Amino acid sequence: MIAAFIVLHDTTLDAICQAQPRTILDLRQISGIGEKKCELYGDEILDALRRFSDGERATKEWHAKPSNPSQETREIAGARTHL
């Protein structure tokens, strides 16, 4: 796996997050993303954005599961009462 900042400049990553592109054509309109980067990384970028919008968050695992903050809070609170 290659770190995102190696592939795209931070300003381009910020622009992707702001624009929330849904298609390769949308992605291609963002400054810093040329034809080659779209070809190499476009589908993966769009897939990551789709997964994020579905509630998935980054973890150390490659395939993250959707987060459930209220359940996580209950689990933490339950663990503290058993101390």
Secondary structure, DSSP 8 states (H G I E B T S, - for coil): ---HHHHS-HHHHHHHHHH---SHHHHHTSTT--HHHHHHHHHHHHHHHHHHHTTB---SSSS--B--HHHHHHHHHHHHHT-
